[in-house]
Amino acid sequence: MYSPTYGKVSYEKMIDIIKDFIKKSPESTYNISVGTDSQNFDYTKVVVVIAIHRIGNGGIFFYDAKTVKKINNISQKLFYETSNSLDIAMKLSETLEREKIDFGISIHVDAGKKGQTSKLIPEIVGWIKACGFCCETKPNSYAASSIADRYTK
């Protein structure tokens, strides 16, 4: 994982940073979000983000980028992004549970009511909720549609 604040960090170090961030203000409310976005070039660049937002007082985030064979089909791309987010969210959820950190995790999907992906929203949201996570779509899906989007360019 990579953080603009902390640089390149291992998964374990990221967890330590998240714990320290929360310990600085344990009475605060936090939103933990996972979102993925991708961008096509001669390949598809995929960026997954983990964001920890301290309500009313900033936040931190981490991201990981990889490249895969170009995905041209918009539906396949959205399902691939969602699958990546779910994989990370499940691992993160298990880790945070062991650390006694329970704020819940929200999956942010880069899809909204306008555009080609709108018809896929009910299926994507149902899938995410069936996996035990909350789901946000545009315009509320900042982890995917703002943070991850910035790093796919």
VMD Tcl script that builds the backbone (N, CA, C; Angstrom):
set m [mol new atoms 459]
animate dup $m
set s [atomselect $m all]
$s set {name element resname resid chain x y z} {
  {N N MET 1 A 0.846 -1.175 0.000}
  {CA C MET 1 A 0.000 0.000 0.000}
  {C C MET 1 A 0.893 1.240 0.000}
  {N N TYR 2 A 0.281 2.342 -0.402}
  {CA C TYR 2 A 1.000 3.602 -0.434}
  {C C TYR 2 A 0.131 4.684 0.192}
  {N N SER 3 A 0.752 5.599 0.897}
  {CA C SER 3 A 0.063 6.735 1.496}
  {C C SER 3 A 0.808 8.009 1.112}
  {N N PRO 4 A 0.095 9.058 0.715}
  {CA C PRO 4 A 0.779 10.323 0.442}
  {C C PRO 4 A 1.481 10.871 1.690}
  {N N THR 5 A 0.984 10.534 2.861}
  {CA C THR 5 A 1.555 11.003 4.122}
  {C C THR 5 A 2.696 10.119 4.610}
  {N N TYR 6 A 2.514 8.793 4.528}
  {CA C TYR 6 A 3.462 7.851 5.131}
  {C C TYR 6 A 4.340 7.116 4.121}
  {N N GLY 7 A 4.100 7.317 2.841}
  {CA C GLY 7 A 4.885 6.631 1.816}
  {C C GLY 7 A 4.448 5.185 1.655}
  {N N LYS 8 A 5.366 4.368 1.137}
  {CA C LYS 8 A 5.064 2.950 0.909}
  {C C LYS 8 A 5.070 2.227 2.250}
  {N N VAL 9 A 3.980 1.498 2.517}
  {CA C VAL 9 A 3.864 0.777 3.789}
  {C C VAL 9 A 3.328 -0.628 3.533}
  {N N SER 10 A 3.696 -1.540 4.414}
  {CA C SER 10 A 3.152 -2.891 4.342}
  {C C SER 10 A 1.712 -2.862 4.862}
  {N N TYR 11 A 0.991 -3.933 4.633}
  {CA C TYR 11 A -0.377 -4.040 5.153}
  {C C TYR 11 A -0.365 -3.904 6.674}
  {N N GLU 12 A 0.577 -4.569 7.333}
  {CA C GLU 12 A 0.664 -4.539 8.789}
  {C C GLU 12 A 0.953 -3.130 9.294}
  {N N LYS 13 A 1.857 -2.428 8.626}
  {CA C LYS 13 A 2.180 -1.051 9.010}
  {C C LYS 13 A 0.957 -0.149 8.804}
  {N N MET 14 A 0.214 -0.365 7.729}
  {CA C MET 14 A -1.003 0.407 7.483}
  {C C MET 14 A -1.979 0.229 8.653}
  {N N ILE 15 A -2.143 -0.991 9.121}
  {CA C ILE 15 A -3.041 -1.264 10.243}
  {C C ILE 15 A -2.557 -0.520 11.488}
  {N N ASP 16 A -1.252 -0.528 11.734}
  {CA C ASP 16 A -0.699 0.201 12.878}
  {C C ASP 16 A -0.983 1.699 12.765}
  {N N ILE 17 A -0.846 2.247 11.577}
  {CA C ILE 17 A -1.108 3.673 11.356}
  {C C ILE 17 A -2.581 3.980 11.591}
  {N N ILE 18 A -3.461 3.114 11.101}
  {CA C ILE 18 A -4.904 3.301 11.316}
  {C C ILE 18 A -5.220 3.268 12.810}
  {N N LYS 19 A -4.652 2.302 13.533}
  {CA C LYS 19 A -4.884 2.204 14.981}
  {C C LYS 19 A -4.409 3.477 15.688}
  {N N ASP 20 A -3.227 3.960 15.329}
  {CA C ASP 20 A -2.697 5.177 15.942}
  {C C ASP 20 A -3.573 6.384 15.618}
  {N N PHE 21 A -4.069 6.455 14.393}
  {CA C PHE 21 A -4.938 7.557 13.970}
  {C C PHE 21 A -6.209 7.578 14.813}
  {N N ILE 22 A -6.783 6.423 15.034}
  {CA C ILE 22 A -8.011 6.325 15.821}
  {C C ILE 22 A -7.735 6.601 17.303}
  {N N LYS 23 A -6.593 6.120 17.818}
  {CA C LYS 23 A -6.242 6.333 19.231}
  {C C LYS 23 A -6.063 7.813 19.568}
  {N N LYS 24 A -5.695 8.631 18.580}
  {CA C LYS 24 A -5.497 10.062 18.831}
  {C C LYS 24 A -6.800 10.759 19.204}
  {N N SER 25 A -7.912 10.191 18.771}
  {CA C SER 25 A -9.216 10.790 19.073}
  {C C SER 25 A -10.260 9.677 19.192}
  {N N PRO 26 A -10.166 8.867 20.253}
  {CA C PRO 26 A -11.037 7.694 20.378}
  {C C PRO 26 A -12.525 8.031 20.526}
  {N N GLU 27 A -12.837 9.240 20.966}
  {CA C GLU 27 A -14.237 9.626 21.133}
  {C C GLU 27 A -14.880 10.074 19.816}
  {N N SER 28 A -14.089 10.240 18.795}
  {CA C SER 28 A -14.605 10.685 17.498}
  {C C SER 28 A -15.352 9.575 16.774}
  {N N THR 29 A -16.098 9.969 15.773}
  {CA C THR 29 A -16.787 9.023 14.898}
  {C C THR 29 A -15.969 8.885 13.615}
  {N N TYR 30 A -15.863 7.655 13.124}
  {CA C TYR 30 A -15.049 7.381 11.943}
  {C C TYR 30 A -15.868 6.668 10.874}
  {N N ASN 31 A -15.550 6.976 9.630}
  {CA C ASN 31 A -16.054 6.209 8.485}
  {C C ASN 31 A -14.856 5.530 7.846}
  {N N ILE 32 A -14.944 4.234 7.680}
  {CA C ILE 32 A -13.895 3.490 6.981}
  {C C ILE 32 A -14.488 3.041 5.658}
  {N N SER 33 A -13.823 3.428 4.576}
  {CA C SER 33 A -14.341 3.164 3.237}
  {C C SER 33 A -13.297 2.486 2.369}
  {N N VAL 34 A -13.779 1.615 1.504}
  {CA C VAL 34 A -12.925 0.969 0.509}
  {C C VAL 34 A -13.570 1.217 -0.845}
  {N N GLY 35 A -12.774 1.684 -1.791}
  {CA C GLY 35 A -13.293 1.928 -3.134}
  {C C GLY 35 A -12.246 1.656 -4.183}
  {N N THR 36 A -12.703 1.289 -5.363}
  {CA C THR 36 A -11.802 0.981 -6.474}
  {C C THR 36 A -12.269 1.715 -7.713}
  {N N ASP 37 A -11.308 2.193 -8.485}
  {CA C ASP 37 A -11.593 2.770 -9.792}
  {C C ASP 37 A -10.537 2.253 -10.755}
  {N N SER 38 A -10.843 2.334 -12.032}
  {CA C SER 38 A -9.882 1.893 -13.041}
  {C C SER 38 A -9.948 2.806 -14.250}
  {N N GLN 39 A -8.876 2.792 -15.001}
  {CA C GLN 39 A -8.755 3.635 -16.194}
  {C C GLN 39 A -8.082 2.811 -17.286}
  {N N ASN 40 A -8.617 2.908 -18.484}
  {CA C ASN 40 A -8.041 2.171 -19.604}
  {C C ASN 40 A -6.970 2.972 -20.329}
  {N N PHE 41 A -5.887 2.270 -20.605}
  {CA C PHE 41 A -4.816 2.742 -21.476}
  {C C PHE 41 A -4.617 1.596 -22.469}
  {N N ASP 42 A -3.403 1.163 -22.734}
  {CA C ASP 42 A -3.183 -0.079 -23.492}
  {C C ASP 42 A -3.451 -1.270 -22.573}
  {N N TYR 43 A -3.695 -0.994 -21.332}
  {CA C TYR 43 A -3.975 -1.932 -20.256}
  {C C TYR 43 A -5.030 -1.247 -19.385}
  {N N THR 44 A -5.454 -1.903 -18.343}
  {CA C THR 44 A -6.351 -1.259 -17.379}
  {C C THR 44 A -5.586 -1.063 -16.079}
  {N N LYS 45 A -5.513 0.188 -15.649}
  {CA C LYS 45 A -4.880 0.517 -14.368}
  {C C LYS 45 A -5.977 0.504 -13.309}
  {N N VAL 46 A -5.769 -0.272 -12.248}
  {CA C VAL 46 A -6.758 -0.460 -11.195}
  {C C VAL 46 A -6.179 0.077 -9.881}
  {N N VAL 47 A -6.939 0.951 -9.225}
  {CA C VAL 47 A -6.498 1.531 -7.957}
  {C C VAL 47 A -7.562 1.268 -6.899}
  {N N VAL 48 A -7.153 0.642 -5.800}
  {CA C VAL 48 A -8.049 0.403 -4.668}
  {C C VAL 48 A -7.605 1.298 -3.514}
  {N N VAL 49 A -8.577 1.895 -2.830}
  {CA C VAL 49 A -8.318 2.863 -1.769}
  {C C VAL 49 A -8.959 2.400 -0.470}
  {N N ILE 50 A -8.229 2.592 0.627}
  {CA C ILE 50 A -8.775 2.443 1.973}
  {C C ILE 50 A -8.698 3.833 2.601}
  {N N ALA 51 A -9.863 4.387 2.960}
  {CA C ALA 51 A -9.917 5.732 3.533}
  {C C ALA 51 A -10.516 5.679 4.935}
  {N N ILE 52 A -9.886 6.379 5.861}
  {CA C ILE 52 A -10.384 6.480 7.220}
  {C C ILE 52 A -10.672 7.956 7.463}
  {N N HIS 53 A -11.949 8.284 7.609}
  {CA C HIS 53 A -12.386 9.665 7.742}
  {C C HIS 53 A -12.852 9.909 9.171}
  {N N ARG 54 A -12.178 10.808 9.854}
  {CA C ARG 54 A -12.615 11.232 11.188}
  {C C ARG 54 A -13.610 12.355 10.957}
  {N N ILE 55 A -14.876 12.083 11.257}
  {CA C ILE 55 A -15.946 13.033 10.958}
  {C C ILE 55 A -15.633 14.395 11.585}
  {N N GLY 56 A -15.617 15.408 10.726}
  {CA C GLY 56 A -15.368 16.771 11.170}
  {C C GLY 56 A -13.914 17.112 11.393}
  {N N ASN 57 A -12.999 16.170 11.116}
  {CA C ASN 57 A -11.601 16.445 11.439}
  {C C ASN 57 A -10.618 15.684 10.553}
  {N N GLY 58 A -10.868 15.632 9.258}
  {CA C GLY 58 A -9.894 15.072 8.329}
  {C C GLY 58 A -9.855 13.562 8.267}
  {N N GLY 59 A -8.803 13.071 7.665}
  {CA C GLY 59 A -8.667 11.636 7.514}
  {C C GLY 59 A -7.348 11.260 6.880}
  {N N ILE 60 A -7.183 9.971 6.696}
  {CA C ILE 60 A -6.008 9.425 6.019}
  {C C ILE 60 A -6.489 8.389 5.024}
  {N N PHE 61 A -5.646 8.125 4.025}
  {CA C PHE 61 A -5.996 7.067 3.090}
  {C C PHE 61 A -4.748 6.383 2.571}
  {N N PHE 62 A -4.976 5.187 2.072}
  {CA C PHE 62 A -3.932 4.349 1.486}
  {C C PHE 62 A -4.465 3.823 0.166}
  {N N TYR 63 A -3.559 3.584 -0.761}
  {CA C TYR 63 A -4.003 3.023 -2.035}
  {C C TYR 63 A -2.980 2.040 -2.573}
  {N N ASP 64 A -3.467 1.187 -3.437}
  {CA C ASP 64 A -2.615 0.229 -4.127}
  {C C ASP 64 A -3.013 0.254 -5.593}
  {N N ALA 65 A -2.042 0.245 -6.482}
  {CA C ALA 65 A -2.309 0.283 -7.916}
  {C C ALA 65 A -1.719 -0.949 -8.574}
  {N N LYS 66 A -2.436 -1.444 -9.569}
  {CA C LYS 66 A -1.924 -2.556 -10.358}
  {C C LYS 66 A -2.437 -2.395 -11.779}
  {N N THR 67 A -1.832 -3.127 -12.683}
  {CA C THR 67 A -2.302 -3.133 -14.060}
  {C C THR 67 A -2.737 -4.546 -14.430}
  {N N VAL 68 A -3.782 -4.613 -15.237}
  {CA C VAL 68 A -4.292 -5.885 -15.731}
  {C C VAL 68 A -4.547 -5.730 -17.228}
  {N N LYS 69 A -4.784 -6.850 -17.863}
  {CA C LYS 69 A -5.136 -6.826 -19.275}
  {C C LYS 69 A -6.342 -5.899 -19.466}
  {N N LYS 70 A -6.329 -5.148 -20.539}
  {CA C LYS 70 A -7.365 -4.141 -20.782}
  {C C LYS 70 A -8.767 -4.747 -20.724}
  {N N ILE 71 A -9.624 -4.098 -19.920}
  {CA C ILE 71 A -11.027 -4.511 -19.786}
  {C C ILE 71 A -11.866 -3.469 -20.522}
  {N N ASN 72 A -12.413 -3.836 -21.662}
  {CA C ASN 72 A -13.164 -2.888 -22.477}
  {C C ASN 72 A -14.644 -2.817 -22.097}
  {N N ASN 73 A -15.196 -3.907 -21.603}
  {CA C ASN 73 A -16.621 -3.952 -21.283}
  {C C ASN 73 A -16.869 -3.232 -19.958}
  {N N ILE 74 A -17.705 -2.199 -19.988}
  {CA C ILE 74 A -17.945 -1.356 -18.806}
  {C C ILE 74 A -18.551 -2.157 -17.650}
  {N N SER 75 A -19.428 -3.108 -17.949}
  {CA C SER 75 A -20.029 -3.941 -16.899}
  {C C SER 75 A -18.968 -4.820 -16.245}
  {N N GLN 76 A -18.144 -5.458 -17.061}
  {CA C GLN 76 A -17.076 -6.295 -16.515}
  {C C GLN 76 A -16.124 -5.472 -15.664}
  {N N LYS 77 A -15.845 -4.263 -16.111}
  {CA C LYS 77 A -14.927 -3.393 -15.380}
  {C C LYS 77 A -15.503 -3.030 -14.006}
  {N N LEU 78 A -16.776 -2.682 -13.958}
  {CA C LEU 78 A -17.408 -2.325 -12.685}
  {C C LEU 78 A -17.460 -3.522 -11.734}
  {N N PHE 79 A -17.764 -4.698 -12.254}
  {CA C PHE 79 A -17.778 -5.893 -11.412}
  {C C PHE 79 A -16.373 -6.248 -10.935}
  {N N TYR 80 A -15.383 -6.041 -11.771}
  {CA C TYR 80 A -13.996 -6.288 -11.372}
  {C C TYR 80 A -13.579 -5.314 -10.264}
  {N N GLU 81 A -13.937 -4.035 -10.429}
  {CA C GLU 81 A -13.637 -3.038 -9.400}
  {C C GLU 81 A -14.297 -3.416 -8.076}
  {N N THR 82 A -15.559 -3.788 -8.143}
  {CA C THR 82 A -16.299 -4.157 -6.934}
  {C C THR 82 A -15.689 -5.381 -6.268}
  {N N SER 83 A -15.293 -6.348 -7.061}
  {CA C SER 83 A -14.654 -7.550 -6.525}
  {C C SER 83 A -13.369 -7.201 -5.786}
  {N N ASN 84 A -12.571 -6.296 -6.359}
  {CA C ASN 84 A -11.339 -5.851 -5.696}
  {C C ASN 84 A -11.656 -5.179 -4.367}
  {N N SER 85 A -12.656 -4.308 -4.360}
  {CA C SER 85 A -13.039 -3.626 -3.125}
  {C C SER 85 A -13.504 -4.620 -2.065}
  {N N LEU 86 A -14.313 -5.576 -2.470}
  {CA C LEU 86 A -14.809 -6.579 -1.522}
  {C C LEU 86 A -13.673 -7.424 -0.944}
  {N N ASP 87 A -12.721 -7.812 -1.783}
  {CA C ASP 87 A -11.579 -8.605 -1.298}
  {C C ASP 87 A -10.819 -7.849 -0.209}
  {N N ILE 88 A -10.506 -6.592 -0.477}
  {CA C ILE 88 A -9.767 -5.779 0.496}
  {C C ILE 88 A -10.618 -5.535 1.745}
  {N N ALA 89 A -11.902 -5.227 1.557}
  {CA C ALA 89 A -12.791 -4.949 2.692}
  {C C ALA 89 A -12.926 -6.164 3.602}
  {N N MET 90 A -13.007 -7.350 3.033}
  {CA C MET 90 A -13.123 -8.566 3.851}
  {C C MET 90 A -11.863 -8.785 4.682}
  {N N LYS 91 A -10.714 -8.630 4.060}
  {CA C LYS 91 A -9.449 -8.782 4.779}
  {C C LYS 91 A -9.332 -7.711 5.865}
  {N N LEU 92 A -9.657 -6.469 5.519}
  {CA C LEU 92 A -9.572 -5.371 6.472}
  {C C LEU 92 A -10.549 -5.568 7.629}
  {N N SER 93 A -11.734 -6.009 7.333}
  {CA C SER 93 A -12.756 -6.243 8.349}
  {C C SER 93 A -12.285 -7.285 9.362}
  {N N GLU 94 A -11.714 -8.379 8.878}
  {CA C GLU 94 A -11.202 -9.424 9.769}
  {C C GLU 94 A -10.075 -8.887 10.652}
  {N N THR 95 A -9.181 -8.108 10.053}
  {CA C THR 95 A -8.054 -7.553 10.800}
  {C C THR 95 A -8.533 -6.576 11.863}
  {N N LEU 96 A -9.421 -5.661 11.482}
  {CA C LEU 96 A -9.909 -4.658 12.435}
  {C C LEU 96 A -10.716 -5.307 13.559}
  {N N GLU 97 A -11.439 -6.365 13.241}
  {CA C GLU 97 A -12.190 -7.086 14.273}
  {C C GLU 97 A -11.231 -7.665 15.315}
  {N N ARG 98 A -10.127 -8.249 14.866}
  {CA C ARG 98 A -9.121 -8.779 15.798}
  {C C ARG 98 A -8.520 -7.668 16.656}
  {N N GLU 99 A -8.435 -6.469 16.087}
  {CA C GLU 99 A -7.870 -5.320 16.803}
  {C C GLU 99 A -8.913 -4.587 17.642}
  {N N LYS 100 A -10.133 -5.126 17.683}
  {CA C LYS 100 A -11.237 -4.528 18.454}
  {C C LYS 100 A -11.613 -3.137 17.941}
  {N N ILE 101 A -11.497 -2.942 16.637}
  {CA C ILE 101 A -11.916 -1.702 15.981}
  {C C ILE 101 A -13.148 -2.043 15.159}
  {N N ASP 102 A -14.282 -1.454 15.535}
  {CA C ASP 102 A -15.529 -1.822 14.875}
  {C C ASP 102 A -16.336 -0.581 14.497}
  {N N PHE 103 A -15.976 0.011 13.388}
  {CA C PHE 103 A -16.735 1.141 12.868}
  {C C PHE 103 A -17.531 0.738 11.634}
  {N N GLY 104 A -17.387 -0.498 11.200}
  {CA C GLY 104 A -18.027 -0.926 9.961}
  {C C GLY 104 A -17.256 -0.387 8.773}
  {N N ILE 105 A -17.429 -1.031 7.662}
  {CA C ILE 105 A -16.747 -0.628 6.431}
  {C C ILE 105 A -17.788 -0.418 5.352}
  {N N SER 106 A -17.633 0.657 4.635}
  {CA C SER 106 A -18.514 0.976 3.524}
  {C C SER 106 A -17.752 0.800 2.217}
  {N N ILE 107 A -18.372 0.135 1.266}
  {CA C ILE 107 A -17.778 -0.018 -0.067}
  {C C ILE 107 A -18.272 1.127 -0.942}
  {N N HIS 108 A -17.338 1.829 -1.550}
  {CA C HIS 108 A -17.669 2.931 -2.450}
  {C C HIS 108 A -17.530 2.465 -3.893}
  {N N VAL 109 A -18.607 2.633 -4.646}
  {CA C VAL 109 A -18.668 2.158 -6.033}
  {C C VAL 109 A -18.678 3.356 -6.969}
  {N N ASP 110 A -17.868 3.290 -7.996}
  {CA C ASP 110 A -17.789 4.375 -8.977}
  {C C ASP 110 A -18.896 4.233 -10.013}
  {N N ALA 111 A -20.138 4.337 -9.543}
  {CA C ALA 111 A -21.316 4.256 -10.415}
  {C C ALA 111 A -22.372 5.185 -9.850}
  {N N GLY 112 A -23.136 5.780 -10.744}
  {CA C GLY 112 A -24.179 6.693 -10.312}
  {C C GLY 112 A -25.434 6.537 -11.137}
  {N N LYS 113 A -26.421 7.336 -10.817}
  {CA C LYS 113 A -27.717 7.230 -11.485}
  {C C LYS 113 A -27.674 7.670 -12.941}
  {N N LYS 114 A -26.618 8.393 -13.314}
  {CA C LYS 114 A -26.449 8.811 -14.701}
  {C C LYS 114 A -25.339 7.966 -15.317}
  {N N GLY 115 A -25.455 7.681 -16.585}
  {CA C GLY 115 A -24.385 6.961 -17.262}
  {C C GLY 115 A -24.682 5.488 -17.479}
  {N N GLN 116 A -23.720 4.830 -18.120}
  {CA C GLN 116 A -23.890 3.440 -18.543}
  {C C GLN 116 A -23.994 2.464 -17.382}
  {N N THR 117 A -23.440 2.807 -16.241}
  {CA C THR 117 A -23.412 1.855 -15.126}
  {C C THR 117 A -24.663 1.921 -14.257}
  {N N SER 118 A -25.537 2.876 -14.501}
  {CA C SER 118 A -26.700 3.066 -13.629}
  {C C SER 118 A -27.568 1.814 -13.527}
  {N N LYS 119 A -27.701 1.091 -14.612}
  {CA C LYS 119 A -28.561 -0.101 -14.589}
  {C C LYS 119 A -27.959 -1.234 -13.754}
  {N N LEU 120 A -26.674 -1.148 -13.451}
  {CA C LEU 120 A -26.005 -2.193 -12.672}
  {C C LEU 120 A -26.052 -1.941 -11.172}
  {N N ILE 121 A -26.457 -0.753 -10.780}
  {CA C ILE 121 A -26.411 -0.377 -9.359}
  {C C ILE 121 A -27.193 -1.335 -8.462}
  {N N PRO 122 A -28.445 -1.698 -8.789}
  {CA C PRO 122 A -29.159 -2.613 -7.867}
  {C C PRO 122 A -28.418 -3.934 -7.641}
  {N N GLU 123 A -27.853 -4.482 -8.685}
  {CA C GLU 123 A -27.138 -5.752 -8.568}
  {C C GLU 123 A -25.853 -5.592 -7.747}
  {N N ILE 124 A -25.102 -4.526 -8.015}
  {CA C ILE 124 A -23.854 -4.272 -7.289}
  {C C ILE 124 A -24.148 -4.020 -5.807}
  {N N VAL 125 A -25.134 -3.166 -5.524}
  {CA C VAL 125 A -25.488 -2.853 -4.138}
  {C C VAL 125 A -25.956 -4.112 -3.408}
  {N N GLY 126 A -26.767 -4.927 -4.066}
  {CA C GLY 126 A -27.231 -6.178 -3.465}
  {C C GLY 126 A -26.084 -7.116 -3.142}
  {N N TRP 127 A -25.129 -7.214 -4.041}
  {CA C TRP 127 A -23.951 -8.066 -3.850}
  {C C TRP 127 A -23.159 -7.591 -2.628}
  {N N ILE 128 A -22.912 -6.292 -2.566}
  {CA C ILE 128 A -22.128 -5.731 -1.462}
  {C C ILE 128 A -22.849 -5.933 -0.131}
  {N N LYS 129 A -24.145 -5.655 -0.101}
  {CA C LYS 129 A -24.909 -5.828 1.143}
  {C C LYS 129 A -24.969 -7.295 1.555}
  {N N ALA 130 A -25.057 -8.195 0.589}
  {CA C ALA 130 A -25.066 -9.632 0.885}
  {C C ALA 130 A -23.747 -10.079 1.509}
  {N N CYS 131 A -22.677 -9.343 1.224}
  {CA C CYS 131 A -21.363 -9.641 1.804}
  {C C CYS 131 A -21.190 -8.981 3.177}
  {N N GLY 132 A -22.195 -8.224 3.611}
  {CA C GLY 132 A -22.169 -7.653 4.953}
  {C C GLY 132 A -21.640 -6.234 5.053}
  {N N PHE 133 A -21.544 -5.534 3.942}
  {CA C PHE 133 A -21.011 -4.178 3.958}
  {C C PHE 133 A -22.071 -3.175 3.524}
  {N N CYS 134 A -21.898 -1.933 3.955}
  {CA C CYS 134 A -22.720 -0.837 3.449}
  {C C CYS 134 A -22.168 -0.447 2.078}
  {N N CYS 135 A -22.994 0.227 1.309}
  {CA C CYS 135 A -22.575 0.606 -0.040}
  {C C CYS 135 A -22.927 2.059 -0.304}
  {N N GLU 136 A -22.004 2.765 -0.931}
  {CA C GLU 136 A -22.234 4.137 -1.378}
  {C C GLU 136 A -21.965 4.205 -2.879}
  {N N THR 137 A -22.834 4.918 -3.579}
  {CA C THR 137 A -22.642 5.186 -5.001}
  {C C THR 137 A -22.486 6.696 -5.179}
  {N N LYS 138 A -22.198 7.107 -6.406}
  {CA C LYS 138 A -22.058 8.544 -6.669}
  {C C LYS 138 A -23.342 9.258 -6.298}
  {N N PRO 139 A -23.278 10.397 -5.732}
  {CA C PRO 139 A -22.119 11.276 -5.521}
  {C C PRO 139 A -21.411 11.064 -4.176}
  {N N ASN 140 A -21.812 10.054 -3.399}
  {CA C ASN 140 A -21.255 9.841 -2.055}
  {C C ASN 140 A -20.078 8.875 -2.008}
  {N N SER 141 A -19.671 8.350 -3.118}
  {CA C SER 141 A -18.636 7.304 -3.147}
  {C C SER 141 A -17.238 7.891 -3.350}
  {N N TYR 142 A -16.834 8.781 -2.459}
  {CA C TYR 142 A -15.581 9.528 -2.628}
  {C C TYR 142 A -14.334 8.654 -2.696}
  {N N ALA 143 A -14.311 7.515 -1.999}
  {CA C ALA 143 A -13.105 6.670 -2.027}
  {C C ALA 143 A -12.830 6.165 -3.445}
  {N N ALA 144 A -13.898 5.855 -4.187}
  {CA C ALA 144 A -13.739 5.383 -5.570}
  {C C ALA 144 A -13.747 6.529 -6.572}
  {N N SER 145 A -14.767 7.378 -6.489}
  {CA C SER 145 A -14.973 8.365 -7.551}
  {C C SER 145 A -14.114 9.619 -7.414}
  {N N SER 146 A -13.469 9.814 -6.272}
  {CA C SER 146 A -12.563 10.961 -6.124}
  {C C SER 146 A -11.123 10.519 -5.872}
  {N N ILE 147 A -10.897 9.796 -4.760}
  {CA C ILE 147 A -9.514 9.445 -4.405}
  {C C ILE 147 A -8.927 8.454 -5.396}
  {N N ALA 148 A -9.573 7.301 -5.576}
  {CA C ALA 148 A -9.030 6.291 -6.504}
  {C C ALA 148 A -8.948 6.850 -7.919}
  {N N ASP 149 A -9.967 7.600 -8.313}
  {CA C ASP 149 A -9.977 8.191 -9.657}
  {C C ASP 149 A -8.726 9.039 -9.895}
  {N N ARG 150 A -8.320 9.810 -8.899}
  {CA C ARG 150 A -7.138 10.665 -9.047}
  {C C ARG 150 A -5.885 9.833 -9.343}
  {N N TYR 151 A -5.765 8.674 -8.736}
  {CA C TYR 151 A -4.553 7.868 -8.887}
  {C C TYR 151 A -4.599 6.902 -10.075}
  {N N THR 152 A -5.728 6.863 -10.795}
  {CA C THR 152 A -5.772 6.039 -12.008}
  {C C THR 152 A -5.226 6.785 -13.208}
  {N N LYS 153 A -5.117 8.084 -13.126}
  {CA C LYS 153 A -4.694 8.918 -14.265}
  {C C LYS 153 A -3.227 8.763 -14.573}
}
mol reanalyze $m
mol bondsrecalc $m
mol representation Tube
mol addrep $m
